[in-house]
Amino acid sequence: MPTKIISINRQYGSGGREIGALVAKLLNHAYFDKELTKRIAKTGDADIDFVNASGEGLMGRISNILMHLNIEGKDEDTLPLPDRLFLGQGRIVKQIADEGPCVIIGHLADYFLADRTDVLTVFVHANWEHRVMRVMQRNNLNEHDAITRIKCIDKNRASFYEQYTERRWGKANNYNLSVSSSRFGIRQTAEVIASLARLDAQELA
């Protein structure tokens, strides 16, 4: 079965979003990042900024009770907003995957789609100097502020991911592909991912 969905996790400042958008263009796939965030916000009647903060773990640790309980049949309306957003996020990611070929940035897509055989999971990383320079230029920050921002966002992404998936964020054997964008560049990294996505999913197992 050809790979239909590409799930991309990334270190902050590695260019993962740009790479994902290019992969989608190369494969003629739909691309979901900010649009997915909007759809998740609607499921919980939440502000977009709140959903973004939730996805980055910026609002602190979220209750992980749902990881250990069977939530089927429970009244979702009584759950805290972060947990409702988590449940809504899972439903929407699965719905998007069913709609057709796509590239999904973050949003725990690798976790929610773990039972599918047509998903390529990717982690994009880059060397420290590359990330600092990229964040300085993109966000118009000095070196100190760029470093602080990178450390904070990476820490929160890891915390959020590990809390819900019980897997190590960024650990190579948790993904089909772990690739350095500072080694290959944005374009070539996207081409590598697109090339792998064209293979049969069984060859990636």
Residue pairs with C-beta under 8 A, 6 or more apart in sequence:
1 117
1 118
1 200
1 201
1 202
2 118
2 198
2 199
2 200
2 201
3 118
3 119
3 120
3 196
3 197
3 198
3 199
3 200
3 201
3 204
4 97
4 100
4 101
4 102
4 118
4 119
5 97
5 101
5 102
5 103
5 104
5 109
5 113
5 116
5 118
5 119
5 120
6 20
6 23
6 24
6 27
6 29
6 102
6 103
6 104
6 119
6 120
6 122
6 193
6 197
7 104
7 109
7 110
7 113
7 119
7 120
7 121
7 122
8 16
8 19
8 20
8 23
8 103
8 104
8 105
8 106
8 122
8 123
8 124
8 193
9 16
9 106
9 110
9 121
9 122
9 123
9 124
9 161
9 169
9 170
9 175
10 16
10 17
10 19
10 105
10 106
10 123
10 124
10 125
11 124
11 125
11 126
11 131
11 154
11 170
12 131
12 135
12 149
12 150
12 153
12 154
12 157
13 126
13 130
13 131
13 132
13 134
13 135
13 146
13 150
14 124
14 125
14 126
14 130
14 131
14 134
14 181
14 182
15 124
15 126
15 134
15 181
15 186
15 189
16 105
16 124
16 181
17 33
17 105
18 186
19 124
19 181
19 186
19 189
19 190
19 193
20 31
20 33
20 103
20 105
20 190
21 31
21 33
21 103
22 186
22 187
22 190
23 29
23 103
23 190
23 193
23 194
23 197
24 30
24 31
24 102
24 103
25 31
26 190
26 191
26 194
27 101
27 103
27 194
27 197
27 198
28 101
29 101
29 102
29 103
30 96
30 99
30 100
30 101
30 102
30 103
31 102
31 103
31 105
32 96
32 102
32 103
32 104
32 105
32 107
33 104
33 105
33 106
36 92
36 93
36 96
36 104
36 105
36 107
37 48
37 51
37 52
37 55
37 107
38 48
39 92
40 46
40 51
40 85
40 88
40 89
40 92
40 107
41 47
41 48
41 50
41 51
41 85
43 84
43 85
43 88
43 89
43 91
43 92
44 51
44 81
44 84
44 85
44 88
46 81
46 85
50 59
50 81
51 85
52 58
53 59
54 62
54 82
54 85
54 86
54 160
55 106
55 107
55 160
56 153
56 156
56 157
56 160
57 155
57 156
57 157
57 158
57 159
57 160
57 163
58 152
58 153
58 156
59 82
61 159
61 163
62 80
62 82
62 83
62 86
62 160
62 163
63 80
63 82
63 83
64 163
64 164
65 83
66 79
66 83
66 86
66 87
67 163
67 164
67 166
71 87
76 84
76 87
77 84
79 87
86 164
89 107
89 108
89 112
90 108
90 112
93 104
93 107
93 108
93 109
93 112
93 113
94 112
94 113
96 102
96 104
97 104
97 109
97 113
97 116
97 119
106 157
108 161
108 164
108 165
109 119
110 119
110 121
110 165
110 174
110 175
111 161
111 164
111 165
111 167
113 119
117 201
117 202
117 205
118 201
119 201
120 176
120 177
120 193
120 196
120 197
120 201
120 204
121 174
121 175
121 176
121 177
122 175
122 176
122 177
122 178
122 179
122 193
123 170
123 172
123 174
123 175
123 177
123 178
123 179
124 179
124 181
124 189
125 170
125 178
125 179
125 180
125 181
126 134
126 180
126 181
126 182
127 180
127 182
127 183
129 182
130 181
130 182
131 150
131 182
132 143
132 146
132 147
132 150
135 141
135 146
135 149
135 150
136 142
136 143
136 146
139 146
139 149
141 149
157 169
158 169
158 170
161 167
161 169
162 168
162 169
167 174
168 174
170 178
172 178
176 196
176 204
177 192
177 193
177 196
179 189
179 192
179 193
180 189
181 189
184 192
196 204
